[in-house]
Amino acid sequence: MESKTVYRTLLLRRRVEEIPPEQLQRFVEVQEAFRRWATEWYKSGFKKPMPDRNPLKYFAEKLRLVLKLIPVNGLKSGEWKVPLPFNAQLRLSNERDISNGVLVDLPRGEVRVRKWGGGTIAVRLREAEARWILERTKEGGRLKLAMAWVGHLRHSNLATFNVALVLAREVTPIDVKRVLAVDLNALHNGVSIATIEGGRILQKGVLKPDLRAIEKLQKKIPRLDELCTEKGEPYCKQSAIAQSRLYRLLRQFEDDVAKKIVKMAVQYKAVVVIDAPKDESIRKIKEGRYDPQRKAMLNVGRLKKRIEQLAEWYGVPYREARLYSTICPRCESKMKELPGRVMRCPKCGFEAPRDKIPLLWAAKLSTQPSFLISPRSSPQSI
């Protein structure tokens, strides 16, 4: 199989208060000026002349090289909100500084952002960030480029200074011998996984988050919100801290599950086959009478994306397929749900836990050669 270039990105996010005020103001001015040019360039079909002065000239030259890594998905509020692109260097020991726009200096534990027209902005690396970079370089990754921007967190007024470090490496897809089926549903029901070979389930399991900790926070947050409305601080801050804790718990679970799945796929030389609910289905459930405290468990899109990204980095084939949970894997008749999330077929009498039905479908379909070798694709019914 031919190798290909794959990418992973580390996002360094810092509060704007950590950046010297004069530099922050100048950086925002440069960012806005570059976005005005980039928007006009975009509207012209990428035919508008390049800027003739730095730093805009520098960024325009780099933007042409990294367009394939930046979503070109239209303007937002009439503006193309591209980050400032930089060439970048990674210093692991005492390598000579070659004066690229961004220098990731691991011995000093910092990232220096330069060539933007306002001096050097130094961002301290956290221990986990430095460790992540070292792990990726040991896997053959090399620092390809960097991007920086000032923006607001989604659904928040918190402004942050952001640096994205993009690493690349060459990877050869693994020689597939098995299937690793993954059924994504509401996270409180868990993520069902199974290793399959020759139409047989070799092992299976369900991965679940810390439901006790999550439910405790979900009960605590509404009480704090009420107290915030009635009495103000410090309850508003406590509510924000609890919501942040809940968000981190879910993200950590998603990251841990994605790593475990891809690690298993590499170990067993398996193609990862995922069945995840469609966005439209999730939206309808959220708009219905679904338990409000469990709606946060429906956001499986990030987990699916995380699995796909890691699979690509490690050369694991990935595909999405429809693995039914309410259709009998034996006679393909509509099943009925019994108490305790158990499904029973009224036609042939087959009965199994609902979480196991998609895995049985994966085992059934895995005997088809195309199921093992199919490349990345959009969700499909099989």
Backbone hydrogen bonds in HBPLUS format (Angstrom, degrees):
<---DONOR---> <-ACCEPTOR-->    atom                        ^
c    i                          cat <-CA-CA->   ^        H-A-AA   ^      H-
h    n   atom  resd res      DA  || num        DHA   H-A  angle D-A-AA Bond
n    s   type  num  typ     dist DA aas  dist angle  dist       angle   num
A0004-LYS N   A0171-VAL O   2.94 MM 167  5.58 151.4  2.02 143.8 149.3     1
A0171-VAL N   A0004-LYS O   2.92 MM 167  5.58 160.1  1.96 152.8 157.8     2
A0006-VAL N   A0169-ARG O   2.91 MM 163  5.65 163.8  1.94 163.3 167.4     3
A0169-ARG N   A0006-VAL O   3.08 MM 163  5.65 145.9  2.20 149.3 156.9     4
A0008-ARG N   A0167-LEU O   2.97 MM 159  5.38 152.5  2.04 147.2 153.3     5
A0167-LEU N   A0008-ARG O   2.83 MM 159  5.38 170.4  1.84 171.7 171.1     6
A0010-LEU N   A0165-LEU O   2.91 MM 155  5.16 159.3  1.96 145.9 151.5     7
A0165-LEU N   A0010-LEU O   2.87 MM 155  5.16 168.6  1.88 152.0 153.4     8
A0012-LEU N   A0163-VAL O   2.74 MM 151  5.03 173.5  1.74 156.0 157.9     9
A0163-VAL N   A0012-LEU O   2.87 MM 151  5.03 155.6  1.92 145.2 152.8    10
A0014-ARG N   A0161-PHE O   2.90 MM 147  5.19 163.6  1.93 151.5 156.8    11
A0161-PHE N   A0014-ARG O   2.68 MM 147  5.19 160.0  1.72 157.0 163.0    12
A0018-GLU N   A0015-ARG O   2.94 MM   3  5.73 166.8  1.96 124.0 128.4    13
A0019-ILE N   A0016-VAL O   3.03 MM   3  5.46 165.1  2.05 114.8 119.7    14
A0023-GLN N   A0020-PRO O   3.05 MM   3  5.44 115.9  2.48 109.8 124.8    15
A0024-LEU N   A0020-PRO O   2.89 MM   4  6.11 160.0  1.93 159.2 165.9    16
A0025-GLN N   A0021-PRO O   2.95 MM   4  6.15 163.8  1.98 152.7 156.0    17
A0026-ARG N   A0022-GLU O   3.09 MM   4  6.27 163.6  2.12 145.4 150.0    18
A0027-PHE N   A0023-GLN O   2.81 MM   4  5.94 158.4  1.85 151.1 157.6    19
A0028-VAL N   A0024-LEU O   3.00 MM   4  6.22 162.4  2.04 152.1 155.8    20
A0029-GLU N   A0025-GLN O   3.07 MM   4  6.33 153.5  2.15 145.4 152.7    21
A0030-VAL N   A0026-ARG O   3.00 MM   4  6.30 158.0  2.05 152.0 157.1    22
A0031-GLN N   A0027-PHE O   2.85 MM   4  6.09 162.1  1.88 153.0 158.6    23
A0032-GLU N   A0028-VAL O   2.90 MM   4  6.08 162.1  1.93 151.1 155.0    24
A0033-ALA N   A0029-GLU O   2.99 MM   4  6.18 157.4  2.05 145.3 151.7    25
A0034-PHE N   A0030-VAL O   2.89 MM   4  6.11 160.3  1.93 153.7 158.9    26
A0035-ARG N   A0031-GLN O   2.95 MM   4  6.14 156.5  2.00 148.3 155.1    27
A0036-ARG N   A0032-GLU O   3.00 MM   4  6.21 145.4  2.12 142.4 151.3    28
A0037-TRP N   A0033-ALA O   3.19 MM   4  6.54 158.9  2.24 145.9 150.4    29
A0038-ALA N   A0034-PHE O   2.81 MM   4  6.03 167.9  1.82 154.4 158.4    30
A0039-THR N   A0035-ARG O   2.85 MM   4  5.86 151.4  1.93 140.7 147.7    31
A0040-GLU N   A0036-ARG O   3.22 MM   4  6.43 160.3  2.26 143.8 148.2    32
A0041-TRP N   A0037-TRP O   2.84 MM   4  6.11 155.8  1.90 153.2 161.2    33
A0042-TYR N   A0038-ALA O   2.82 MM   4  5.99 153.6  1.88 144.6 151.7    34
A0043-LYS N   A0039-THR O   2.92 MM   4  6.18 163.3  1.95 150.3 154.3    35
A0044-SER N   A0040-GLU O   2.99 MM   4  6.13 137.2  2.18 139.7 150.7    36
A0046-PHE N   A0041-TRP O   2.73 MM   5  4.83 148.5  1.83 164.6 160.7    37
A0045-GLY N   A0042-TYR O   3.05 MM   3  5.35 158.9  2.10 113.4 116.8    38
A0057-LYS N   A0053-ARG O   2.77 MM   4  5.22 150.7  1.85 129.3 134.6    39
A0059-PHE N   A0055-PRO O   3.04 MM   4  6.38 163.4  2.06 158.2 161.8    40
A0060-ALA N   A0056-LEU O   2.90 MM   4  6.02 156.5  1.95 148.6 155.3    41
A0061-GLU N   A0057-LYS O   3.05 MM   4  6.24 157.9  2.10 149.8 154.8    42
A0062-LYS N   A0058-TYR O   3.15 MM   4  6.42 157.0  2.21 146.8 153.0    43
A0063-LEU N   A0059-PHE O   2.81 MM   4  5.96 150.8  1.90 147.9 156.5    44
A0064-ARG N   A0060-ALA O   3.32 MM   4  6.51 152.0  2.41 144.2 148.6    45
A0065-LEU N   A0062-LYS O   3.01 MM   3  5.25 135.1  2.22 102.0 114.6    46
A0066-VAL N   A0062-LYS O   3.22 MM   4  6.52 130.4  2.48 144.0 157.3    47
A0066-VAL N   A0063-LEU O   3.17 MM   3  5.23 138.4  2.36  98.2 109.4    48
A0069-LEU N   A0066-VAL O   2.87 MM   3  5.48 157.1  1.92 120.3 127.7    49
A0070-ILE N   A0067-LEU O   3.18 MM   3  5.22 154.1  2.25 103.2 110.9    50
A0076-LYS N   A0079-GLU O   2.86 MM   3  5.25 167.0  1.88 148.4 143.9    51
A0079-GLU N   A0076-LYS O   3.08 MM   3  5.25 156.1  2.14 104.7 112.2    52
A0082-VAL N   A0080-TRP O   2.94 MM   2  5.79 135.5  2.14 105.6  92.6    53
A0084-LEU N   A0148-ALA O   2.85 MM  64  5.22 164.5  1.88 160.2 156.3    54
A0148-ALA N   A0084-LEU O   2.94 MM  64  5.22 151.5  2.02 138.5 147.4    55
A0086-PHE N   A0146-ALA O   2.76 MM  60  5.13 159.6  1.80 160.4 155.7    56
A0146-ALA N   A0086-PHE O   3.04 MM  60  5.13 162.9  2.07 147.3 147.3    57
A0102-VAL N   A0087-ASN O   3.08 MM  15  6.42 147.1  2.19 150.5 159.1    58
A0089-GLN N   A0102-VAL O   2.91 MM  13  6.36 149.6  2.01 156.6 166.5    59
A0104-VAL N   A0089-GLN O   2.84 MM  15  6.15 174.7  1.85 170.0 171.3    60
A0091-ARG N   A0104-VAL O   2.81 MM  13  5.97 176.5  1.81 159.0 160.2    61
A0106-LEU N   A0091-ARG O   3.08 MM  15  6.05 154.5  2.15 158.6 163.2    62
A0114-ARG N   A0101-GLY O   2.64 MM  13  4.84 158.8  1.68 164.9 167.9    63
A0103-LEU N   A0112-ARG O   2.97 MM   9  5.16 157.1  2.02 143.1 150.4    64
A0112-ARG N   A0103-LEU O   2.85 MM   9  5.16 165.7  1.87 148.6 151.9    65
A0105-ASP N   A0110-GLU O   2.86 MM   5  5.42 148.2  1.96 165.6 175.8    66
A0109-GLY N   A0105-ASP O   2.87 MM   4  5.89 115.6  2.29 135.8 154.1    67
A0110-GLU N   A0105-ASP O   3.10 MM   5  5.42 162.5  2.13 144.2 146.8    68
A0109-GLY N   A0106-LEU O   2.99 MM   3  4.64 136.5  2.19  92.2 105.5    69
A0125-LEU N   A0109-GLY O   2.86 MM  16  5.20 176.6  1.86 130.1 131.1    70
A0111-VAL N   A0123-VAL O   2.76 MM  12  5.05 154.0  1.83 144.2 153.3    71
A0123-VAL N   A0111-VAL O   2.80 MM  12  5.05 163.1  1.82 149.5 155.5    72
A0113-VAL N   A0121-ILE O   2.84 MM   8  5.05 167.5  1.86 146.2 150.2    73
A0121-ILE N   A0113-VAL O   2.99 MM   8  5.05 161.6  2.02 141.2 146.3    74
A0129-GLU N   A0126-ARG O   3.02 MM   3  5.22 120.8  2.39 101.0 116.2    75
A0130-ALA N   A0126-ARG O   2.99 MM   4  6.32 163.0  2.02 163.2 167.5    76
A0131-ARG N   A0127-GLU O   2.97 MM   4  6.16 157.8  2.02 147.9 154.6    77
A0132-TRP N   A0128-ALA O   2.96 MM   4  6.11 151.5  2.04 139.5 146.9    78
A0133-ILE N   A0129-GLU O   3.08 MM   4  6.37 158.2  2.13 148.6 153.5    79
A0134-LEU N   A0130-ALA O   3.07 MM   4  6.34 162.7  2.10 150.3 154.6    80
A0135-GLU N   A0131-ARG O   2.93 MM   4  6.15 159.3  1.97 151.8 157.5    81
A0136-ARG N   A0132-TRP O   3.03 MM   4  6.28 158.9  2.07 149.8 154.9    82
A0137-THR N   A0133-ILE O   3.01 MM   4  6.28 155.1  2.07 149.8 156.8    83
A0138-LYS N   A0134-LEU O   3.00 MM   4  6.23 150.7  2.09 147.7 155.5    84
A0139-GLU N   A0135-GLU O   3.20 MM   4  6.46 131.1  2.45 136.0 148.5    85
A0139-GLU N   A0136-ARG O   3.11 MM   3  5.04 132.3  2.34  92.7 106.0    86
A0141-GLY N   A0136-ARG O   2.85 MM   5  5.23 153.9  1.91 149.4 143.0    87
A0140-GLY N   A0137-THR O   3.00 MM   3  5.04 158.3  2.05 103.8 109.3    88
A0142-ARG N   A0168-ALA O   2.81 MM  26  5.41 147.5  1.91 145.1 155.3    89
A0168-ALA N   A0142-ARG O   2.85 MM  26  5.41 157.8  1.90 149.0 153.0    90
A0144-LYS N   A0166-VAL O   2.77 MM  22  5.67 162.1  1.80 156.0 162.3    91
A0145-LEU N   A0166-VAL O   3.43 MM  21  5.43 156.5  2.49 138.4 143.4    92
A0166-VAL N   A0145-LEU O   2.98 MM  21  5.43 169.7  1.99 157.4 158.4    93
A0147-MET N   A0164-ALA O   2.93 MM  17  5.09 147.0  2.04 139.8 149.5    94
A0164-ALA N   A0147-MET O   2.71 MM  17  5.09 165.0  1.73 154.4 159.9    95
A0149-TRP N   A0162-ASN O   3.04 MM  13  5.38 150.5  2.13 140.6 147.4    96
A0162-ASN N   A0149-TRP O   2.86 MM  13  5.38 166.7  1.88 165.6 169.8    97
A0151-GLY N   A0160-THR O   3.09 MM   9  5.62 158.6  2.14 154.6 161.0    98
A0160-THR N   A0151-GLY O   2.77 MM   9  5.62 164.4  1.79 170.0 175.5    99
A0153-LEU N   A0158-LEU O   3.04 MM   5  5.84 156.8  2.09 160.6 166.0   100
A0156-SER N   A0153-LEU O   3.12 MM   3  5.22 132.8  2.35 138.9 129.4   101
A0174-ILE N   A0315-GLY O   2.88 MM 141  5.79 159.3  1.92 158.8 154.6   102
A0177-LYS N   A0269-LYS O   2.77 MM  92  5.68 171.1  1.78 168.6 165.5   103
A0178-ARG N   A0269-LYS O   3.19 MM  91  6.21 152.2  2.27 140.2 140.9   104
A0271-VAL N   A0178-ARG O   3.08 MM  93  6.50 154.4  2.15 144.5 141.6   105
A0179-VAL N   A0196-ILE O   2.90 MM  17  4.98 160.9  1.94 146.2 150.7   106
A0196-ILE N   A0179-VAL O   2.74 MM  17  4.98 161.3  1.77 157.0 160.7   107
A0180-LEU N   A0271-VAL O   2.88 MM  91  5.94 171.2  1.89 154.1 152.3   108
A0273-VAL N   A0180-LEU O   3.00 MM  93  6.12 165.2  2.03 141.3 145.0   109
A0181-ALA N   A0194-ALA O   2.88 MM  13  5.25 144.6  2.00 161.6 160.5   110
A0194-ALA N   A0181-ALA O   3.01 MM  13  5.25 141.2  2.17 143.2 148.6   111
A0182-VAL N   A0273-VAL O   2.80 MM  91  6.03 152.3  1.88 167.9 165.8   112
A0275-ASP N   A0182-VAL O   2.94 MM  93  6.38 154.0  2.01 164.9 173.0   113
A0183-ASP N   A0192-SER O   2.85 MM   9  5.13 166.5  1.86 153.3 157.5   114
A0192-SER N   A0183-ASP O   3.29 MM   9  5.13 145.7  2.42 149.2 144.9   115
A0184-LEU N   A0275-ASP O   2.88 MM  91  6.04 161.7  1.92 156.4 162.4   116
A0189-ASN N   A0186-ALA O   2.89 MM   3  5.69 156.3  1.94 124.9 132.1   117
A0187-LEU N   A0297-MET O   2.85 MM 110  4.85 167.9  1.86 137.6 136.0   118
A0190-GLY N   A0187-LEU O   2.92 MM   3  4.85 145.8  2.04  97.6 108.7   119
A0191-VAL N   A0207-LEU O   2.80 MM  16  5.04 155.6  1.86 139.4 146.2   120
A0207-LEU N   A0191-VAL O   2.95 MM  16  5.04 164.9  1.97 135.2 137.6   121
A0193-ILE N   A0205-GLY O   2.96 MM  12  5.56 166.6  1.97 159.7 161.8   122
A0205-GLY N   A0193-ILE O   2.98 MM  12  5.56 149.4  2.08 155.2 155.8   123
A0195-THR N   A0203-GLN O   2.88 MM   8  5.43 154.8  1.94 152.0 160.5   124
A0202-LEU N   A0195-THR O   2.75 MM   7  5.53 152.0  1.83 154.6 163.7   125
A0197-GLU N   A0200-ARG O   2.96 MM   3  5.40 158.3  2.01 153.6 158.2   126
A0200-ARG N   A0197-GLU O   2.98 MM   3  5.40 163.3  2.00 116.8 122.3   127
A0211-LEU N   A0209-PRO O   2.90 MM   2  5.57 118.9  2.28 112.8  95.8   128
A0214-ILE N   A0210-ASP O   3.06 MM   4  6.30 162.0  2.09 154.7 160.5   129
A0215-GLU N   A0211-LEU O   2.83 MM   4  5.89 170.2  1.84 153.1 155.9   130
A0216-LYS N   A0212-ARG O   3.05 MM   4  6.12 151.0  2.13 142.1 150.2   131
A0217-LEU N   A0213-ALA O   3.14 MM   4  6.37 156.9  2.20 144.4 149.4   132
A0218-GLN N   A0214-ILE O   2.92 MM   4  6.18 156.6  1.98 150.8 158.2   133
A0219-LYS N   A0215-GLU O   3.05 MM   4  6.22 139.1  2.23 141.2 150.1   134
A0220-LYS N   A0216-LYS O   3.08 MM   4  6.24 143.3  2.22 137.9 148.4   135
A0221-ILE N   A0217-LEU O   2.91 MM   4  6.04 159.3  1.96 159.4 161.7   136
A0224-LEU N   A0220-LYS O   3.10 MM   4  6.37 159.2  2.14 155.3 161.6   137
A0225-ASP N   A0221-ILE O   2.88 MM   4  6.12 152.1  1.96 153.4 162.1   138
A0226-GLU N   A0222-PRO O   3.02 MM   4  6.26 153.6  2.09 145.6 151.5   139
A0227-LEU N   A0223-ARG O   3.08 MM   4  6.36 161.3  2.12 148.1 152.9   140
A0228-CYS N   A0224-LEU O   2.78 MM   4  5.95 144.2  1.91 143.2 154.1   141
A0229-THR N   A0225-ASP O   3.00 MM   4  6.28 153.2  2.08 145.4 151.2   142
A0230-GLU N   A0226-GLU O   2.97 MM   4  6.24 154.2  2.04 146.7 154.3   143
A0231-LYS N   A0227-LEU O   2.69 MM   4  5.54 166.3  1.70 148.8 153.7   144
A0232-GLY N   A0228-CYS O   2.84 MM   4  4.33 135.7  2.04 112.3 122.4   145
A0235-TYR N   A0232-GLY O   3.13 MM   3  6.02 130.4  2.39 135.2 133.8   146
A0238-GLN N   A0234-PRO O   3.06 MM   4  6.35 156.9  2.12 148.5 155.6   147
A0239-SER N   A0235-TYR O   2.89 MM   4  6.07 152.2  1.96 146.1 152.8   148
A0240-ALA N   A0236-CYS O   3.05 MM   4  6.34 158.9  2.09 146.1 151.4   149
A0241-ILE N   A0237-LYS O   2.94 MM   4  6.20 154.0  2.01 148.9 156.1   150
A0242-ALA N   A0238-GLN O   2.96 MM   4  6.19 156.6  2.02 145.6 151.7   151
A0243-GLN N   A0239-SER O   2.90 MM   4  6.17 159.3  1.95 152.8 158.3   152
A0244-SER N   A0240-ALA O   2.95 MM   4  6.11 152.9  2.02 142.8 150.4   153
A0245-ARG N   A0241-ILE O   2.92 MM   4  6.14 150.3  2.00 144.4 152.8   154
A0246-LEU N   A0242-ALA O   2.95 MM   4  6.23 155.4  2.02 147.9 154.0   155
A0247-TYR N   A0243-GLN O   2.98 MM   4  6.19 160.7  2.01 147.2 152.3   156
A0248-ARG N   A0244-SER O   2.93 MM   4  6.17 156.5  1.99 147.2 153.4   157
A0249-LEU N   A0245-ARG O   2.95 MM   4  6.18 153.2  2.03 147.0 154.3   158
A0250-LEU N   A0246-LEU O   3.15 MM   4  6.43 162.2  2.18 152.3 155.6   159
A0251-ARG N   A0247-TYR O   2.99 MM   4  6.21 162.3  2.02 149.4 154.9   160
A0252-GLN N   A0248-ARG O   2.84 MM   4  5.91 159.6  1.88 149.1 154.7   161
A0253-PHE N   A0249-LEU O   3.06 MM   4  6.25 155.8  2.12 143.7 150.1   162
A0254-GLU N   A0250-LEU O   2.97 MM   4  6.23 161.9  2.00 150.0 154.8   163
A0255-ASP N   A0251-ARG O   2.88 MM   4  6.12 161.9  1.92 152.3 157.0   164
A0256-ASP N   A0252-GLN O   2.89 MM   4  6.04 162.2  1.93 149.0 154.1   165
A0257-VAL N   A0253-PHE O   2.92 MM   4  6.08 162.1  1.95 153.7 158.4   166
A0258-ALA N   A0254-GLU O   2.98 MM   4  6.13 165.6  2.00 149.9 154.0   167
A0259-LYS N   A0255-ASP O   3.03 MM   4  6.21 163.3  2.06 149.7 154.0   168
A0260-LYS N   A0256-ASP O   3.00 MM   4  6.16 159.4  2.04 146.3 152.2   169
A0261-ILE N   A0257-VAL O   2.93 MM   4  6.11 163.6  1.95 156.3 160.2   170
A0262-VAL N   A0258-ALA O   3.07 MM   4  6.23 171.8  2.07 152.9 155.0   171
A0263-LYS N   A0259-LYS O   2.91 MM   4  5.94 156.3  1.97 146.4 153.8   172
A0264-MET N   A0260-LYS O   2.98 MM   4  6.13 155.5  2.04 144.8 151.2   173
A0265-ALA N   A0261-ILE O   2.94 MM   4  6.23 152.2  2.02 145.4 153.6   174
A0266-VAL N   A0262-VAL O   2.99 MM   4  6.24 154.5  2.06 149.0 154.5   175
A0267-GLN N   A0263-LYS O   2.99 MM   4  6.19 162.3  2.02 146.9 152.1   176
A0268-TYR N   A0264-MET O   2.87 MM   4  6.03 161.0  1.90 155.0 159.0   177
A0269-LYS N   A0265-ALA O   2.87 MM   4  5.49 106.0  2.43 132.3 146.6   178
A0270-ALA N   A0265-ALA O   2.87 MM   5  4.69 161.2  1.91 134.8 141.2   179
A0269-LYS N   A0266-VAL O   3.38 MM   3  5.03 156.9  2.44  94.7 101.3   180
A0272-VAL N   A0317-PRO O   2.96 MM  45  6.28 162.4  1.99 159.6 154.1   181
A0319-ARG N   A0272-VAL O   2.96 MM  47  6.39 147.1  2.07 165.6 173.9   182
A0274-ILE N   A0319-ARG O   3.00 MM  45  6.42 164.1  2.03 152.7 156.5   183
A0321-ALA N   A0274-ILE O   2.97 MM  47  6.12 156.0  2.03 144.6 151.3   184
A0281-SER N   A0278-LYS O   3.05 MM   3  5.28 119.2  2.43 101.2 115.8   185
A0282-ILE N   A0278-LYS O   3.06 MM   4  6.44 158.2  2.11 154.8 161.0   186
A0283-ARG N   A0279-ASP O   2.91 MM   4  6.14 158.1  1.96 149.8 156.0   187
A0284-LYS N   A0280-GLU O   3.08 MM   4  6.32 159.3  2.13 147.7 152.0   188
A0285-ILE N   A0281-SER O   3.10 MM   4  6.34 155.3  2.16 146.2 152.9   189
A0286-LYS N   A0282-ILE O   2.96 MM   4  6.20 161.8  1.99 154.2 158.9   190
A0287-GLU N   A0283-ARG O   3.02 MM   4  6.24 146.9  2.14 145.1 154.0   191
A0288-GLY N   A0285-ILE O   3.10 MM   3  5.11 145.3  2.22  98.5 109.0   192
A0294-ARG N   A0291-ASP O   2.85 MM   3  5.37 149.0  1.95 116.0 126.1   193
A0295-LYS N   A0292-PRO O   3.29 MM   3  5.34 160.4  2.34 102.1 107.9   194
A0297-MET N   A0294-ARG O   2.97 MM   3  5.27 143.6  2.11 104.4 115.2   195
A0298-LEU N   A0295-LYS O   3.02 MM   3  5.36 163.7  2.05 111.7 116.4   196
A0300-VAL N   A0298-LEU O   2.82 MM   2  5.71 129.0  2.08 113.5  97.5   197
A0304-LYS N   A0300-VAL O   3.03 MM   4  6.31 162.8  2.06 156.9 161.4   198
A0305-LYS N   A0301-GLY O   3.01 MM   4  6.22 162.1  2.04 148.7 153.6   199
A0306-ARG N   A0302-ARG O   2.81 MM   4  5.98 154.3  1.88 148.4 156.1   200
A0307-ILE N   A0303-LEU O   2.98 MM   4  6.21 159.5  2.02 151.9 156.3   201
A0308-GLU N   A0304-LYS O   3.07 MM   4  6.33 162.0  2.11 148.4 153.2   202
A0309-GLN N   A0305-LYS O   2.93 MM   4  6.16 158.9  1.97 151.4 156.8   203
A0310-LEU N   A0306-ARG O   3.05 MM   4  6.25 168.8  2.07 153.2 155.7   204
A0311-ALA N   A0307-ILE O   2.88 MM   4  5.98 157.7  1.93 150.1 157.2   205
A0312-GLU N   A0308-GLU O   3.03 MM   4  6.21 157.0  2.08 146.6 151.9   206
A0313-TRP N   A0309-GLN O   3.14 MM   4  6.42 158.8  2.18 146.9 152.2   207
A0314-TYR N   A0310-LEU O   3.10 MM   4  6.33 153.3  2.17 151.5 157.3   208
A0316-VAL N   A0311-ALA O   2.75 MM   5  4.67 158.4  1.79 151.8 148.6   209
A0315-GLY N   A0312-GLU O   3.25 MM   3  5.16 165.2  2.27 103.4 107.2   210
A0322-ARG N   A0380-GLN O   2.75 MM  58  5.76 134.7  1.96 172.7 171.9   211
A0335-MET N   A0326-THR O   2.79 MM   9  5.22 168.0  1.81 156.8 153.2   212
A0328-CYS N   A0333-SER O   2.80 MM   5  5.26 174.7  1.80 158.9 159.8   213
A0332-GLU N   A0328-CYS O   2.82 MM   4  4.50 133.6  2.04 125.3 135.0   214
A0336-LYS N   A0344-ARG O   2.82 MM   8  5.32 172.3  1.83 150.7 151.2   215
A0344-ARG N   A0336-LYS O   2.80 MM   8  5.32 157.7  1.85 151.5 159.3   216
A0338-LEU N   A0342-VAL O   2.59 MM   4  5.08 177.3  1.59 168.9 169.9   217
A0354-ARG N   A0341-ARG O   2.78 MM  13  5.52 172.2  1.79 154.9 152.1   218
A0343-MET N   A0352-ALA O   2.83 MM   9  5.54 169.8  1.84 159.7 158.9   219
A0352-ALA N   A0343-MET O   2.99 MM   9  5.54 154.7  2.05 151.9 160.0   220
A0345-CYS N   A0350-PHE O   2.76 MM   5  5.22 162.0  1.79 158.5 164.6   221
A0349-GLY N   A0345-CYS O   2.90 MM   4  4.96 135.7  2.10 131.9 142.8   222
A0356-LYS N   A0353-PRO O   2.97 MM   3  5.43 146.4  2.09 111.9 121.8   223
A0357-ILE N   A0354-ARG O   3.29 MM   3  5.47 139.0  2.46 101.9 112.1   224
A0359-LEU N   A0356-LYS O   3.08 MM   3  5.27 119.1  2.47 102.1 117.4   225
A0360-LEU N   A0356-LYS O   3.01 MM   4  6.34 148.1  2.12 154.1 163.9   226
A0360-LEU N   A0357-ILE O   3.10 MM   3  5.14 121.1  2.46  98.3 112.9   227
A0361-TRP N   A0357-ILE O   3.01 MM   4  6.37 148.5  2.11 150.4 159.7   228
A0362-ALA N   A0358-PRO O   2.96 MM   4  6.26 150.0  2.05 142.2 150.3   229
A0363-ALA N   A0359-LEU O   2.96 MM   4  6.26 152.2  2.04 142.3 149.7   230
A0364-LYS N   A0360-LEU O   2.95 MM   4  6.16 153.3  2.02 142.3 149.6   231
A0365-LEU N   A0361-TRP O   2.90 MM   4  6.13 159.6  1.95 151.6 156.6   232
A0366-SER N   A0362-ALA O   2.86 MM   4  5.84 132.9  2.09 141.7 153.9   233
A0368-GLN N   A0365-LEU O   2.99 MM   3  5.74 166.2  2.01 121.7 126.2   234
A0371-PHE N   A0368-GLN O   2.93 MM   3  5.48 148.2  2.04 117.8 127.1   235
A0372-LEU N   A0369-PRO O   3.12 MM   3  5.65 147.0  2.23 112.3 120.3   236
A0374-SER N   A0370-SER O   2.98 MM   4  5.48 132.1  2.22 143.6 147.7   237
